[in-house]
Amino acid sequence: MGVQISFLGGADTVTGSKFLLSHQGVNVLVDCGLFQGYKQLRLRNRSPLPVAPGDIHAVLLTHAHLDHSGYLPLLAKSGFRGPVYASAGTRDLCAILLPDSGHLQEEDAAFANRHGFSKHAPALPLYTRQDALDCLPLIKATPQRQAFTPLPGWKITFQPAGHIVGASGILVEVAGRRLFFSGDVGRPNDAVMLPPDPLPAADTLVVESTYGDRIHPQENLLAELGPALARLVARGGKAVVPVFAVGRAQAVLHAIAQLKAQGVIPHGLPIFLDSPMAVHATRSFAQHLGEYRLSREEVRAMAHCATMVSTPEESKALSARHGPMVILSASGMATGGRVLHHLEQHVGDHRNMVILTGYQAPGTRGATLASGARSVRIHGHDVEVRAEVVQLESASAHADAQQLMDWMRTCPQPPDQVYVVHGELAASDALRIRIERELKWRALVPEHGSTWPC
């Protein structure tokens, strides 16, 4: 039997990426992500995988975002003991993101139990901070653009994908077949990250489609963010900015530093980064110079642009401060963490602002806010939304539909098969249609749980 791929996540939806490769009794999992968004998707996190974790021989991570890496602590807790291969940047960021993810789950469960709004008694975290710490020794850093052999007959190459520090596309060569997994493809003109490497020759391509039906606007982040913050300052309000702790937090801080230097917003406008995970990620940026466009001086200006908030007491103290001010806090789609407390306290005031900085998966609070809803459910009750909600269309770290098509055109030869994944159905199918019509390649949007030949 040839190589087979099973779509255990990242199919039919934009989160939970897990792609299982099987050949002659060997199982390799590409990405190990958490489902986010709608409850029926999040419940998949608690359902056992169709393969026993102990029967998975290795995991390959494209990058550190939780929808690609956040299931790893539970996989290890459930019996996986094999190696996890990733770039050095991904390994370093997982050491920040995964323990913080476990800690936030413990905090959210404890808060739900204290206030009695969970339907479970008691509410339990999916995994703990200690579970995450326990899995970290499994992660082995491997250089990008250098092939290696993790298992007999399997050759793997990681190559830069843009998007965030350490993000990689992964070429898998096994049984005479070449399979390429795009991970999340970065933008060619991103203000922070370098462009992705060209697509190598592959028999099978698994490509993301987060923005498969959309084109990013021409204006840049400064042109969008500057006027919004100027309005905020004029009315003395507070801005709550849900950010992805790795990638978007640093891009927004870099933009704010530029806006202050240009005099677009007051130099004294207080900026707070209220996320221990994002604080650590920002401080670690300097360790990966050369993986992005910023100079050492720009990284220093970005890091010094905000007051770093670490403790819960410091976070709570922000509520007592008067505006104007800007609070950046994880998570990027407002699914949990400290940002929920800031939203709960501030979305009811018309002087305030919520600034959304990236893709908002359906079923998340971020998507609810982006839709213009007049209320949002936080901590078990509905909170009226009177604050101005601003969606930054230029802040995405993902390539848009045209940029994905341009990137695929760099492939030296047509693949035999393209699987379009990591997108909502409308976006995935729109990209599938373009691939078939414009590139004349065979393309398919696989269903969750389906298995196909490679």
C-alpha positions in Angstrom: 0.0 0.0 0.0 1.2 3.5 -0.8 1.4 6.6 1.4 -1.9 7.7 2.8 -2.9 10.9 4.5 -5.7 11.2 7.1 -7.2 14.7 7.8 -7.7 14.7 11.6 -7.9 18.5 11.8 -7.7 21.6 9.7 -10.2 20.2 7.3 -13.6 21.8 7.0 -12.3 24.5 9.4 -9.4 26.9 10.0 -8.1 25.4 13.2 -7.0 22.1 14.7 -4.5 21.2 12.0 -3.5 17.5 12.2 -2.4 15.5 9.1 -1.5 11.9 9.6 0.8 10.3 7.1 0.9 6.5 7.1 3.1 4.1 5.2 3.9 0.4 6.0 3.0 0.7 9.6 4.8 4.0 10.3 2.7 7.0 11.3 3.9 10.6 11.1 1.7 13.5 12.3 2.2 16.8 10.5 1.0 19.5 12.9 -0.7 18.9 16.2 -3.1 21.8 16.7 -6.1 22.8 18.9 -9.6 23.3 17.6 -10.9 26.8 18.3 -14.2 28.6 17.6 -17.6 26.9 17.7 -18.3 24.6 20.6 -18.8 21.6 18.4 -15.3 22.1 17.1 -13.7 22.7 20.5 -15.3 19.4 21.7 -13.1 17.6 19.2 -10.2 18.5 21.4 -11.6 16.1 24.0 -12.3 13.2 21.6 -9.7 10.6 21.2 -7.8 10.4 17.9 -8.5 7.5 15.6 -4.9 6.4 16.0 -3.4 5.7 19.5 -0.9 8.4 20.4 1.6 5.6 21.2 1.4 4.4 17.6 2.5 7.8 16.2 6.2 7.6 15.5 7.0 11.3 15.0 5.4 14.7 14.9 6.5 17.5 12.5 5.4 21.1 13.4 5.1 23.8 10.8 5.0 26.6 13.4 4.1 27.4 17.0 0.6 28.9 16.8 -1.7 26.9 19.0 -4.0 25.9 16.2 -0.9 24.0 14.8 0.9 23.0 18.1 -1.5 23.4 21.0 -2.6 19.7 21.1 0.9 18.5 21.7 0.7 18.5 25.5 -2.4 16.4 25.4 -0.9 14.0 22.8 2.1 13.4 25.1 -0.1 13.1 28.2 -2.1 10.4 26.3 0.9 8.3 25.5 2.9 9.8 22.6 6.7 9.4 23.4 8.2 10.0 19.9 10.3 13.0 18.8 8.7 16.2 17.7 10.7 18.0 14.9 10.5 21.7 14.4 12.6 24.7 13.4 14.6 26.4 16.2 12.3 29.3 16.2 9.2 27.1 16.6 10.9 25.1 19.4 11.7 28.3 21.2 8.2 29.8 20.8 6.5 26.5 21.8 8.4 26.7 25.1 6.6 30.0 25.7 3.1 29.3 24.1 2.4 25.7 25.4 3.0 26.3 29.1 1.1 29.6 28.9 -1.8 27.8 27.1 -1.9 25.2 30.0 -1.8 28.0 32.6 -4.6 29.9 31.0 -6.7 26.8 30.8 -6.2 26.2 34.5 -7.0 29.9 35.3 -10.2 29.8 33.1 -11.3 26.6 34.7 -10.7 27.9 38.2 -12.5 31.2 37.4 -15.5 29.2 36.0 -15.6 27.1 39.1 -15.5 30.1 41.5 -18.3 31.9 39.6 -20.3 28.8 38.7 -21.0 29.5 35.1 -19.5 26.3 33.6 -21.9 23.5 32.7 -19.3 21.0 34.0 -18.8 20.4 37.7 -16.0 20.9 38.1 -14.7 22.6 35.0 -11.4 21.0 34.1 -8.5 22.2 31.8 -7.8 20.2 28.7 -4.2 20.1 30.0 -2.2 21.9 32.6 1.0 24.0 32.6 2.9 21.0 33.9 1.6 18.8 31.1 2.9 21.4 28.6 6.3 21.6 30.4 6.5 17.8 30.3 6.2 17.6 26.5 8.8 20.3 25.7 11.8 17.9 25.9 10.3 16.0 23.0 10.8 18.9 20.6 14.0 18.7 18.6 15.2 21.7 16.6 16.2 21.1 13.1 17.7 23.7 10.6 15.6 25.0 7.8 16.6 24.2 4.2 18.6 21.1 5.4 17.2 17.6 4.7 17.3 15.0 7.6 16.1 11.5 8.1 14.0 11.1 11.3 12.9 7.5 10.4 14.3 5.0 8.0 13.0 5.8 4.5 11.6 9.2 5.5 13.5 12.4 4.4 12.2 15.7 5.8 13.1 19.3 4.8 11.8 22.4 6.6 11.8 25.7 4.6 10.9 29.2 5.6 7.2 30.1 5.2 7.1 33.7 6.5 4.1 34.2 8.7 5.9 34.1 12.1 9.3 33.4 13.5 10.2 29.8 12.8 7.3 29.1 10.5 8.0 26.5 7.9 6.6 24.6 5.0 7.6 20.9 5.2 8.7 18.6 2.4 8.2 14.9 3.2 9.9 12.4 0.9 8.9 8.8 1.4 8.2 5.7 -0.8 9.3 7.6 -3.9 6.7 10.4 -3.3 7.2 14.0 -2.5 4.6 15.7 -0.3 4.7 19.4 0.7 2.7 20.9 3.6 2.4 24.7 3.3 1.7 25.4 7.0 0.5 29.0 7.1 2.0 30.9 4.2 3.2 34.4 5.0 2.7 37.5 2.9 5.4 38.5 0.4 5.3 42.2 1.5 4.8 41.7 5.3 6.1 44.6 7.3 7.9 42.3 9.7 8.4 38.8 8.2 10.5 37.9 5.2 8.6 36.3 2.3 8.1 32.5 2.1 10.5 30.4 0.1 9.3 29.3 -3.4 7.2 26.1 -3.5 9.4 23.1 -4.3 8.5 20.3 -6.7 6.0 18.0 -5.1 3.7 15.1 -6.1 1.1 16.1 -3.4 0.5 19.6 -2.0 -1.4 20.3 1.1 -2.1 24.1 1.1 -3.8 26.4 3.6 -6.7 28.6 2.5 -7.4 30.9 5.5 -7.9 33.8 3.0 -8.7 31.7 0.0 -11.7 33.8 -1.0 -10.3 37.3 -0.1 -7.8 39.9 -1.2 -6.0 42.1 1.4 -6.4 45.8 1.0 -3.7 47.9 -0.5 -3.3 50.2 2.5 -0.7 49.2 5.1 -1.1 48.7 8.9 0.1 52.3 9.7 -2.6 53.8 7.5 -5.3 51.8 9.2 -4.1 51.9 12.8 -3.0 55.6 12.9 -6.4 57.2 12.4 -8.1 54.7 14.8 -5.7 55.6 17.6 -5.9 59.3 16.8 -9.7 59.1 17.3 -9.2 57.2 20.5 -6.8 59.8 21.9 -9.2 62.6 20.9 -12.0 61.2 23.0 -9.9 60.0 25.9 -10.9 56.3 25.6 -9.2 53.0 26.1 -8.4 50.6 23.3 -8.5 46.8 24.0 -6.5 45.0 21.3 -6.9 41.2 21.3 -3.6 39.9 19.8 -2.0 36.7 18.9 0.9 36.6 21.4 3.4 35.5 18.7 3.4 37.5 15.4 0.6 40.0 15.6 1.5 41.4 19.0 5.0 42.3 17.7 3.7 43.7 14.4 1.3 46.0 16.2 3.9 47.2 18.6 6.3 47.9 15.7 3.5 49.9 14.0 2.8 51.8 17.2 6.5 52.6 17.6 6.5 54.0 14.0 3.3 56.0 14.6 4.8 57.6 17.7 8.1 58.4 15.9 6.2 60.0 13.0 4.1 62.1 15.4 0.8 60.5 14.2 -0.1 59.7 17.8 1.3 61.3 21.0 4.7 59.9 22.1 3.3 59.7 25.7 0.2 57.6 24.8 0.5 54.7 27.3 0.7 51.3 25.7 0.5 48.1 27.8 1.3 44.5 26.7 -0.8 42.4 29.1 0.1 38.9 28.3 3.1 37.0 29.8 3.2 34.9 26.7 3.4 37.9 24.4 6.0 39.6 26.7 8.3 36.6 26.5 7.8 36.3 22.8 8.6 39.9 22.3 11.8 39.7 24.4 12.8 36.6 22.5 12.6 38.3 19.1 16.2 39.5 19.3 17.4 35.9 19.4 16.2 35.3 15.8 17.6 38.3 13.9 17.8 37.4 10.2 14.4 35.6 10.1 12.5 38.9 9.7 12.9 42.4 8.2 13.5 44.4 11.4 16.9 45.6 12.4 18.2 45.3 15.9 17.3 48.9 16.6 13.7 48.4 15.4 13.4 45.4 17.6 14.6 47.4 20.5 12.1 50.2 19.7 9.3 47.7 19.4 10.1 46.1 22.8 10.4 49.5 24.6 7.2 50.8 23.0 5.0 49.2 25.7 4.9 48.7 29.4 5.2 44.9 29.9 2.5 43.6 32.3 3.3 40.3 34.0 1.3 39.7 37.2 -2.5 39.4 37.6 -2.3 42.3 40.1 -0.7 44.5 37.5 -3.3 43.5 35.0 -6.1 44.3 37.3 -4.6 47.7 38.1 -5.1 48.8 34.5 -8.8 49.0 35.1 -8.2 51.9 37.5 -6.2 54.0 35.1 -7.9 56.7 33.1 -7.6 56.9 29.3 -6.4 57.4 26.7 -4.4 54.2 26.7 -4.0 51.0 24.6 -4.0 47.5 26.1 -2.7 44.6 23.9 -3.7 41.3 25.4 -3.9 37.6 24.2 -5.8 35.8 22.7 -6.1 37.1 19.2 -9.7 35.9 18.7 -10.7 36.6 22.3 -11.2 33.0 23.2 -9.7 33.1 26.7 -7.1 34.8 28.9 -6.8 38.2 30.4 -8.2 40.0 27.3 -11.7 38.7 28.3 -11.5 40.7 31.6 -10.5 43.8 29.7 -13.3 43.4 27.2 -15.8 42.8 29.9 -14.8 46.0 31.6 -14.4 48.3 28.6 -16.7 47.3 25.7 -19.7 49.0 27.3 -18.2 52.5 27.1 -18.7 54.4 23.8 -15.4 56.3 24.3 -13.5 53.0 24.1 -12.4 50.9 21.2 -11.8 47.2 20.4 -9.1 46.7 17.7 -9.2 43.3 16.0 -5.8 42.5 14.4 -6.2 39.2 12.5 -8.5 36.5 11.2 -11.5 35.8 13.5 -12.6 32.2 13.3 -16.4 31.7 13.3 -17.7 31.0 16.7 -15.1 33.1 18.5 -15.9 36.3 20.5 -13.6 38.1 18.0 -15.9 37.0 15.2 -18.9 38.1 17.2 -17.4 41.6 17.7 -16.3 41.8 14.1 -19.9 41.1 13.0 -21.2 44.3 14.7 -23.1 42.4 17.4 -24.6 44.6 20.1 -23.6 42.2 22.9 -20.9 39.5 23.5 -21.0 36.7 25.9 -18.1 36.8 28.5 -17.8 34.7 31.6 -21.3 33.4 31.4 -23.3 36.6 30.8 -24.0 39.0 27.9 -22.1 42.2 27.9 -23.4 45.2 25.9 -21.1 46.4 23.2 -21.0 50.2 22.9 -17.3 50.6 22.1 -16.2 51.3 18.6 -15.0 48.0 16.9 -12.2 48.4 14.4 -11.1 45.4 12.2 -7.6 45.9 10.8 -7.8 44.3 7.4 -4.1 44.9 6.7 -2.8 43.2 9.9 -3.1 39.6 8.7 0.0 37.4 8.7 -1.5 35.1 6.1 -1.1 35.4 2.3 -4.4 36.3 0.6 -6.0 34.4 -2.3 -3.9 36.1 -5.0 -0.7 35.8 -3.0 -1.4 32.1 -2.5 -1.9 31.6 -6.2 1.3 33.5 -7.0 3.2 31.4 -4.5 1.9 28.2 -6.0 3.0 29.3 -9.5 6.6 29.1 -8.2 6.3 25.3 -8.2 8.6 23.9 -10.9 6.0 21.3 -12.0 2.3 20.6 -11.5 1.6 18.3 -8.5 -0.5 15.3 -9.0 -2.9 16.3 -6.3 -3.6 19.4 -4.2 -5.5 19.2 -0.9 -6.9 22.5 0.2 -7.1 22.8 4.0 -7.1 25.2 7.0 -9.9 27.4 5.9 -13.6 27.8 6.3 -15.5 25.9 3.6 -16.3 29.0 1.5 -12.6 30.0 1.5 -11.3 26.6 0.8 -13.7 25.9 -2.1 -13.0 29.3 -3.6 -9.3 28.6 -3.7 -9.9 25.0 -5.0 -11.9 26.5 -7.9 -9.1 29.0 -8.7 -6.4 26.2 -8.6 -8.4 24.0 -11.0 -9.4 26.8 -13.4 -6.2 28.9 -13.5 -3.4 26.3 -12.8 -5.2 23.3 -14.2 -4.2 21.2 -11.2 -6.3 18.6 -9.5 -7.6 20.0 -6.2 -9.8 18.7 -3.5 -11.2 20.1 -0.2 -11.0 17.0 2.1 -13.6 16.3 4.8 -12.7 16.0 8.4 -11.6 12.4 9.2 -11.2 11.4 5.6 -8.2 9.4 4.3 -6.8 9.8 0.8 -3.8 8.5 -1.2 -0.7 10.6 -1.7 
